[in-house]
Amino acid sequence: MAEKRARIELRGITLELDEEVYRPAEDSLLLLDSIESLGILEGLRCLDVGTGTGIAAIYMAKRGCETFATDITEESVELAYKNARINEVILHVAQGDLTRHFRDSSFDIVVFNPPYLPERPSDFKLPLSWAGGLKGREVIDRFLSDLLRVLRKGGRALILHADYNEPHWTSKWGRERGFDVRIAGRRKLAFHELIVLELSLRSARAEHF
């Protein structure tokens, strides 16, 4: 008999959990609040990078997006797909490293809750979901390096940071490349603050970057 996994419910979403996949926490909930702030998503193409349990992707699918989700581990991909079925939404789930495996100008909305702790990942899979290297920025910077390619003109990205990730670097990077930047959400925790930046790509962007 297959082992029965634990389930939780958050924001009206039922999630099966797996000990090898990051469990949704305060950062996940702040990202959902920030997605809410985007307004109507009906009919848009949306991507959740580093989907984990699939919570953000499912939330967007429930709001009318044609939603894609990606993660680097097989366990997360399988779990996100299963949780989509539990919540009766359609997700296109793929295993891969960030956005490299998607076509140019694929998405209107891209959201990313990255590994943001300032530590190196171990040989185990689960720390890949939180260990972000130097200043917790290494995965964030790799994500940014491909963002312009996969966003449609006028597209928006939500990227979660901790305050020690130097989020002003992301703001500077975005403004230099034709994005409007705003804080879409923030939440103070015991030892740091979480900040979600929204980068909105102007329709007339600087094509030389």
Secondary structure, DSSP 8 states (H G I E B T S, - for coil): ------EEEETTEEEE--TTS----HHHHHHHHHHHTT---TT-EEEEES-TTSHHHHHHHHTT-EEEEEESSHHHHHHHHHHHHHTT--EEEEE-STTTTS-TT-EEEEEE----BSS---SSSGGGGTB-SGGG-HHHHHHHHHHHHHEEEEEEEEEEEEGGG-HHHHHHHHHHTTEEEEEEEEEE-SS-EEEEEEEEE-SS--TT-
